[in-house]
């Protein structure tokens, strides 16, 4: 399948900002289920965007504006060919050994409730790791209703589960925390999801998790939609949690209050994807 992506992020400030620096993890990388046909990022007023590969293998661009400005606009356009691999992620750049992804972070640290969900899933699966992760995925989705406005980027896995409502970021964090608590390496993934063929506009990108299934490999689990990632998904960034895979992260000097507006349009291309 060929997927077209258009993504705009706009920060507007109350007063002029004297300096902005941001890291942009907005460029998908190839693996066996994904080929990037074209991709570009533009940020008017920022000049050249320095590119580098971060420690997780994410292609990252550095945006710097060192003169007074009242807004920052980042636009992404690209085409990606995808293949349904039944969630299996092979052929991706893997800088870290799998056991690195057992490491806890502030956002993905489990508590007793998360450990209980994961333990119950493992018991019910009777030794079948893949089955256990599917049970965990559905248990989390049952426990956390998809609802915007209930959480924010700083919400932890513990807080999201206790709240009982959240978005894809929260589902991913709880899944990661649960999987790690039973000894399964897991990581956070940011990217895009084709919801419909018409490419209706949304206000956010998407997030899911990947877990290392013994004797199989890394498998993507989208808890919010109760499925393994397939050819409607464009995989962009990975990390231990949201902060290490976040599409845009940075700092500024001045500006007062800010307003953030995000528009994302993901559509299937009219042309056939090349396999």
N, C-alpha and C positions, 0 to 999 in steps of 0.2 A: 504494500500500500504506500502511496506517496502522500505525505502530510505536509501542508503548508502552515507555517506559524507566523503570526504577527503579534508582537508584544510591545506595549509601550508603558513605561514607568515615568511618572511625572511628579517631582517634588516642587511645591510652591511655598515660598517663605514669607513670613510676616515682614521682615526687614532684610536688607541685602546681606548676603553671606560673603565673607572675604576669602574663604578657602574651603574647598571640598575635595576629599579623596575617597574613592569607593573601589571595592573589589567586585567585579562582575563575573559571576559564574552562570553564564547565559548561553554557552555554546556546547551543543551535544558532541559526544565523542563516539567513534564507531565501536561496535561489537558485532557478534555474529548475527544479531537480529536488527541491526540498524546501520544505514549508510547515509552520511550527510552529503547531499547533492549540492547545496549552496547554503551559505549562512553569512549574515553580516550584522554588525552592531554599529550604530551611530549615536553620537551624543553631541549635539550642536554646542559649540563653545568649548568643548573639552580638548580639542586638538587630537593628537595621536594617542591611541589606546594601546599601552604597552601590554603585550601578551606573554604569559608564562604558564607552565603547568605546575599546579600546587602539589602538596605532598600526597593528596588523595588521587592524583591523576586527572583532576579537573582542569580544563583549559580556562584560564582566568585572565581577565583584562583589568588593568588599573586605569581608572578615570581620575584625572586631576583638573580642577579649575582653580587657578590661583589669582583671580581678579574678581571684583565685586559682581555678584549675580543674584537674581531673585527667583530663579528656578533652575532645576536640572531635569533634562529630558533624555531618556534612554530608549532607543527604538531598536527592535530586533525583527529581522525578517529572514525566513529560511525555508528550505525544502528538505525533507528527510524521507528516505525509503525505509519502510519497516517490514519485518517478517515475523509472523507469529511463531515463537519458540516455546510456547506453553509456559512462559514465565522464566525459562532458563536463561541466565546471563553468562555467556561464554565468549572468550576472545576480547574482553575488556582489559584495559590497563589496570594492573593490580600491584601497586607499589608496596602494599603491606601484606604480611602473612595473615591468614584468616583469623588466627587467635587474637590479633590486634582488635578485632571487632567484638570482643567480649568486654572491652573496656567501658566502664560506666561513665556517664557525664551527668551534670546537674539536671539536664532535661530528660535524661533517659534512665535515671536511677529508680529501681523498683522498690515498692514497699510490700507489706504483707498481702494486700489485696491483689496486687499484680502477680506476685509469686503464686498466690492461690489459683488465679486464672490459668497461669502457665502450667502449674503442677497438675491441675485437673485435666488440662488438654493432653499432657504427656501420659497420664494414667489411662485416659480414654482411648488413646491411640495404640496402646499395647505394643510399643516398640517400633511403630511405623512413624518415623520422624516427619515425613511429608504430611501424613494424615494429621498428626498432632499440630502442625503449624496451621493447617486449614481449620482445625477445631479452634485453635487460639484466635485466629483471624475472626471467625464468626462470633466467638464469645465476646471479643472486644467490641465488635460492631453492635452486638446486642446490648452491651453495657453503655455505649457512648452514642447517643443520637447525633446525627449530622445536623449541626445548627450553627450558622455563622453568628458572630457577635458575642459568643459565650466565652471565648478564650482569646489569647493574643500570642505574639511570637515568643514571649517569655514563659508561657504556661508550661509546666512540667508534666511528665507522664502521670505522676501521682495526682496532681491537681486535676488533670483532665478526666481521669477515671472517677475520682470522687465527685466531680461536677456532673458527670453523666451526659455531657453535651460538648461538642467541639467540632473541629473540621479535620481535613485529611492529615494535617501536620500532627494533630493530637493523636489520631488513630495510629499513625506511624510510630510516634514516640512510645506509646503504650506497648505496641507489638514488639518493638526493639527491646524495650526493658524486659518484657516477659520472656522473649526468646533467649536473651542473654542470661536470665536468671536460671534457666534450665540447661545452660552450657552450650547453647547454639549461637555462633557468631551472627550478628545482625547489624544492618546499617541503614541509614536514612538516604532516600533518593528524592531529588527534585527534578521536575520535568513538565511535560505537557500531556494532556489527555484529549483525544478526539472524542467529544461527546456525541456529536451528530455530524452527518454528512454536509450540512449547510453551514457549519462553522459559526454558530451563534457566539456572540461576544460574552465574555465572562470577566469577573473582576479579580481573578487570581490564576496563577499557574496551578500545578498539582504536585502532590507528594505521596510517596508510598515507601515501603520498606523492602529490603532484600535480606534473606536468611540463607545461611550455608547449610544445605541439606546433605547429610553424609551420603557418600557414594553417588551423588547427583550433581551438586554444585550450587552456585548462587541462584536463588529463585526469587522473583519479585512478587510481593503480596500487597495488593491494594485493599486495605481493610475497609476504607470508606465505601468501596463498591463490591466488596466480598469476592474478589477475583484475583487470579494471578495476572500479572502484567502481560499484555499481548500486543498485537500490531497496531492498536490504537494509541499506544504509549510512545512518547519520545523521551528517552532517558538523557538527562543533562548533567546533574551534579550528584556526588555521593559524599558522605561524611558520617561521623559518629552520631551526629544529630543535626537539627536544623541549622545551627550556627555555622557549621563547617561546610554545608552544602547550599546555604542561602543564596538566591539569585543575585541580590544586591546587598552589600554590607559596607559601611564606611563611617566617616565622621565629617564634621564641618565646624567652622568657626563663625559664630554669629547666626543671625537669621530669625531668632525668636521662635515662635510657633511655626510648625510646618503642616502642610496638607499633602497627603499622598493619594494619587489617583493612578490606578492600574487598569489597563484594558488588555485582554488576551483574546485572540481569535485563532482557533485551530480548525482547519478544514481539510477534507480530502481533496487532492488535486484531481482535475478532470483527466489528466494523462495517467496512463498505467505506470506503476512503479516498475523499475528494473530489478529483477531478482538477482 
